[in-house]
Amino acid sequence: MAVTKIWPVKDSLARVVDYAQNPDKTIYSDLQNVLHYAANEEKTVEGEERAMFVTGVNCNRDTAFQEMQAVKERFGKTGGNVAYHAYQSFKPGEVTPELCHRLGVELAKRMWGDEYQVLVATHFNTGTYHNHFVVNSVGLWDGRKFNCGKRAYYQFRQLSDDLCREYQLSTIKNPKGKTPRSIYFAEKRGEPTKYNLMREALDAALKVSVDGNDLRKALRERGYELDANPAHKYATLRRIGSKKAVRLYRLGEEYDLPALRKRIGENRQRYAHDFSYQRYKPMPIQQTRPKRLRLNGAFSAVKKIGGFRGLYLHYCYCLGILPKESKHRPLSPELREECRHLDAISQQAQLICREKLDTVEAVADFIGGKRAEIKELGVARQKCYNRLRRCDDGAEIAQIKAQRDRLTAAMAVCRKDIKTAESVLSQSDRLKENLKLEQEMQAQRMGRASHRKRERSVAR
């Protein structure tokens, strides 16, 4: 199994400025850096034995940078993307270092032929054998620039898969695509994401399911709808109330449809031989004894909290934040996923309650006032900078710098409040939609409970 990727190498604005200021620095420094990284011997250490695998395709491995630079200058194409960097990574234990490098060189020849200069280097530093490709962006014979679009990316991946099949290596049947950066790092931290919550719901449902109907009912109890229609190309799972579904194979190989059928089959065998095995049963509703409270006055005279304050207080209650030490847990996947944004929601709720921001107009006025305050603080801080340029007394300089730092800190607080207030305006509709989905799940669960209660009373 080989994973591939390709991306352009270009100079940053800072590097171009440095080049303009210092003629000794070359604009090809990014290309030189990536070539140095690819040919770095420290990346090719396996245990205590040093093994070097670097090959130049249409160029010499030791003078690859100079040869690529000469081609660029010959055709007058020294701007834009200076090179392309790609990699091919194999599954641990599937290839040897020699085979990995041989596949990399063959892939470079099939992909770029004799038209482009390529440096192929095999690394072992990450615990997996992988190849790096540094490709000159300018053609060797005609000066035509390499077009690295979607077509080139898929061609690179297809050629790599073809090589893996020729050498009897595994390939990825359903490429997952790119996971959003925020979700990727949230999953690494163990925070609840939509993918993690789906995996948890599937695991819990599979423990008590012996057929497809059991699985669908158990998932529906947890707020998900399973679509395993054989007429559809992919089996999907979506949150109830959401229009966007997730293909099961994106959750991992152990959650694809064949894997689910296998686990259900194991449950069926266990149920047939173990009479103590508990198959699917509807989730029981915890019956709590209501508290008896005495109210002085009348409910009609109580002032209700509305606007943004009421919305956020209700939202915090449904999340289980309020009241303190609450045992309430949300039912809908939308609110369970929101638990990883508790800090931001708490900051928004605190700002709304502290400043009594109940309407959109109040929030807009608050943002305008903070921006005016930042402007005043900026004028005062500029005066501190002006005084510092004219001052020679050490003690007075220290006082001015302290005043400048206080103004800077105050500006930072204002900017943070503005950002929090803007998030209230942008996310209030999403909060209302999540509350609606939570209330629908609560109503459905209570309706199913009352229906089962009536069935039991009729049976008696």
N, C-alpha and C positions, 0 to 999 in steps of 0.2 A: 504494500500500500504506500503510495507516494503522494505527498501534499505539495502543491506548487503555488507560487506567487511571483508576480513581476511588477515592478514599479520604477518610475523615472528617477534619475539622479540629476539635480539641478543646483545651481549656486543660490544661496540665500542673499537677501538684500544686504545684510551686514558684510558678507564676504565680498560682494561686488564693491561696496564702499571701501573696504580695506584694500582691495586691488587697485581702485582708483587713487587712493592715497599713497600706496606703496607700489611702484612699478616692479619691484623685485618679486612681488607675489604674483602667482599666475592664476588665471581664471579657471584653470583645470584642476584646482586644488581639491574640489569635491570628487572628481574622477580619480585623482591620485589617492585620496583617502580611502575610497571604496576598494581600489585595487590593493592597497596596503592591507586593508582588513581581510580581503579574500585570501591573500597570500601569507597571512600571519601564521608563523609556525607555532605560536602558543595555542592557536585554536586546533591544532592537529596532534595534540599529545594524547596518547591512549595509554593510561597507566604510567609507567616509567619509560616506555618505549616511544621515541619520536618518529612518527611516520608522516612523510610529506607527500601530498597528492595535489599537484597543481599542473595544469596542462593549458597551453595556449592553442586555440583553434584559429587559424589564419594569422597568427602572430606568435612571437617568441615569449615564453613565460617570464623571462628575466627583463625584457625590454618592452613589455606590453604597453605601458603608459606612453613611452616615447613614440612607439609606432602608431598608437591611436591618435596621439596629438598631431603627428605628421599628416595623417589622413585628413583630419579636420582642417588644418592649415592649407593643405593642398586644394581643397574644394571651397575654402573660405566660409566654412560653417562652424564657427566657434561659439555661437550663442545658443540659447534655448536649453533643451535637455542635453547634457554632455554625455550621458550614458544611461543604460538601463541595468538595474540590479534585479536578479531573480534567484529563487532558490527551489530546490527539490529535496524534500525531507521524507525519509523512509521510516516505516514502523520499526520500533526497537527489536533487535534480534532477527530481522528478516533478511538483511544483507550483510556481507562482509565489506570492509573498507575498500578492497580492490574492486569488488562488484559495484559498489556505490559509485566509485569514480568512473568506472567503465560506462555505466549507464548515463552518468552526467555528460561525459564527452560525446557519447552517441546521440544524446538528446540535443546537445548544442549543434551538432552537425546536421541533424534532421530539421531543426528549427531554423537555423540561420545559414546553413550550407556554406558556400564559399563567398558569400556576399558581405558578411560582417565579421569583425574581429571579436573574439570571445575569449575570456579567461575563465577557466573552470577550476574551482578549488573545492576539495572535500574536507569538511570539518567534523570533529568528533566532540566538541567542547560542551554540547548541550545534553550529552548522553544518548543522542540518536545520530546516526550517520546522515549527513545532508550535504548537498552540493550547492555552491554559490556560483552564479553566472554574472560576469560583468561584461556587458555588451556595448561596443562602441555605437553611438547613435547614428554615425555617418557611414554610408556604404563604402566598401573598400575599393570598388571599381568605378561606380558611376556617381558616387557622392550623394545618393538618395538616402534621405533620413528614414530610419525605421519607424513605422507606424504602429505604436503600441496601444491599440484600442481593444475593445472587447473581443474582436475576432482573433487578435494575436494571443490574448489571454486564454481563450478556450482552445485555440490550436496548440498552445504550449501544454495545457493540461491533457488534451487528447493524445498528443504524442508521448507524453510521460506514461499515460495509462496503457498505450499500445506496447511500450517497452516492457512495462511490468507484466503484461500478459505473455509476451514472448519469453520472458524468463521465469514464468510460473509464479509470479508474485501477486499478492492480493491487490485489489483496486477498490476504491470507494464507490459503492453503487449509487447512493443518493447523497451528493455533496450538500453539506448543511448550509453553506454560504457563510457570510460574515455575521457574527454575533455583535450586537451593539455594544460599544465600549462600556457604557454605564452598567448594562446587565452583566457583562462578562466579569467586571471587577466586583459587582455586588454578589454574584454567585461565589466568587473566590472568598469573599468575606463571610459567606454563610447567611446573607440577608435574603428575605423572601422576595423572589422575582416571579413573574408569570410562569416561567419555565419550571422553576423549583416547585411552585405550588401545584402545577399540573402533575409533576412527577410524584409529589406527596399524595395527591388525590388518587392517582392511578395505583400507587402502592397500597393505599388503604382499601380501595375498592377491590383490588385483585385478591386480597387476603380472604374475602368473604364471598367470592363469586365462583360459580361452577358452570356458568353458561353466559352467553352474550347479554341476555336480558338482565341477569343479576348485575353484570358489570355496568350496563347503562343506568339501571336504577340507582346503584350505589354512587355512580358519578353524578347523577342528577341531584342526589341528596347533598353533594358537596359543591354544587353550582356549576357543573360542567355538562356539556352535551357531546356525546360520542357519535361520530358519523363513520361507520365501517361499511357503507354501501359498496358491494362488489362492482357496481356499475361505475363508481368513481375511481379515478386513477390512484388517489392517495387517501388513506384513512386520516381523519382530522379530529381534533378536540378543540372545542371553543367554550368560552365562558357564556353562561346563559345571559342573554341580553346584549351580547356583543356580536357584531357582524363579522369580525375577523377571526378566522380559525387558524390553528397551528397544526401543521402536518406532524404526525406522530414520530416519524423518523428524525425530526429535528430535536426531539427530546433525548435521543440516544438510541443505540442499537437495541438495548434491553427494553425499550418502550415502543418499538415498531410493532405492527400488527401481528406478524408471525410470532414474535416473542410473547405478546399478550395471549395469543391462542395457546402457546405452549404452557404458560403458567396456569391458564384456566384448566387445561387438560390435567395438569398435575393436581390441581385442587379437586377435580372430579374423581381422580383415582384415590386421593386421600379421603374424600367424603364417602366413597364406596367401601373403604376398608376400615375407616375410623368413625364410629357412630357419634363420638364426642365432638367431631369437627363441626364448627358453627358456620353454616352457610349464611348468605345475605339475609339480614333483617333490617327493617327501617331503623334509623337512628332514633333512640328514645329522647323524648323531651324532658329535661330536668324540671321536675315540679318543685317549686320553692314556696314555702309558706309566706304569704304576704305579711308585711309589717303593718301594725295598727298605729297610726299617728293621729294626733289631735291638732286641728288647725284652728287658730284664732282668727276669726273674720270669715270672709267669703272668697271663693275663687274668682268671682266676677270682678272683685276689687283689686286683685293682684295684677300688677303691671307686667305684661309679657315682654320678653326680650326678642326683638326681631332684627331684621337686617343681617349684616355680616356677623355681628356678635352672636345672634341666635344660630346662624348657620354653622359657625365654627364650634360653638359650645355643643351643639347637637352632634356634629361630626366627631368631636373628641370623645363624646359619650359612646357613640357607636364603635369607635376604635378601642374603647376600654381605657382611655387615658383618664377620663373623669367619670365618677369621682375617684379619688385616690384609693388604691388597693381594691379596685374593681375587678371582679372575676369575669366580667362580660367579655366575650370574644366574638368578633364579627363572623357572619356566615358567608357572605359573598366573597369570591376571590378578589374582587376589586379592592375591597377594604382590607383584606388580609395582605395584599401586596402593598397597600399604603403604609403598612407598619414600618417599612424601611425608610419612610420619609417623615418619621415622627418629629425629628428635630426641626425641620422646616415648618411643619404644621403648627408645632408649639410656638415657634417664633411669630408666625402670622397671627395666631390667636392672642398671644400676649400683646402684640402691637395694637390689634383691634380693640381689645378690652382696655388697654392703658390710655389710648387716645380717643376712645369711644367713636370709632369709625364704623357707622352703621350703614351708610349709603355710598354709592359710587361717587357722588359729588364730594362727600366728606373725604374720601380717600384721595381724590384728585386734588382737592385743596391742600391736603396734608403734603402730598408730593411737591406741589408748587411752593409751599412754604419752606420745605427742606431744601429745595434747589436755590431759593433766594438766600437761605441761611448759608449754604455752601459758597455762594458768590461773595457774601459779606466776609466770611472767614478767609476766602482766597485773597481778597483785597488786604485784609489785616496781615495775612502771612507774607504777602509781597512787600509790605512795609517793613516787616522784620528782615527780609532779605536785603532791602535797600539800606537799612541801618547797619547790617553786618558788613556791607562793603565799605562803609565810611568809618567804622568803629575800630579803635586800636586797643582799647582797654580790655584786658583778659576777663575781669569779673563781669563787666557789662556784656561782653560777647556771650559768656555762659548764660546770663539771664535772658538775652535775646533768643538764644538757641532753645532754651527751655520753653519760652513762650511760643516759638515757632513749632516745637514738637506738640505742645498742647493744642494748638490750632489744627495741626495735621491730624491728630487723633480725633478731634471733634468733627472734622470733615469726613473722616472714615466712618464714624458713627452715623452721620447723616446719610452717607451713600448706602450704608447697610439698611437703614430704615426705608430709603427710597426703593431699594431692591425688594425688600419684604413687602412693601405696600403694592408695588407693581405686580408681584406674584399673586397677591390677593385678588386683584382685578382679573388677571389672566386665568386663574385656577378656580374661581368661584363656580363657574358653570360645571366644571368637572366634578367638584364636590357635590353639587346638587344631583348630578346624574348617578354618582356612586351611592348616595343616600337613597335614591329611588330604587336602585337595584337591590340594596340591602333590605329595604322595607318589603319589596316584592318577595324576596326569599323568605323573610320572616313570616309573611302572610301565607305563602305556599306551605311552609312547614307546619304552621298552626292549622291550616286547612286539612292537611294530610293527617295530622294528629286527631282532629275532631272526627274525621271520616273513619279512622280506625276505631275510635271510641264508640261511634254509633254501630259499627259492625260487631264489636264485642257485645254491646248491650242487646242487639237483635239476636245474636247467637245464644245468649242466655235465655 
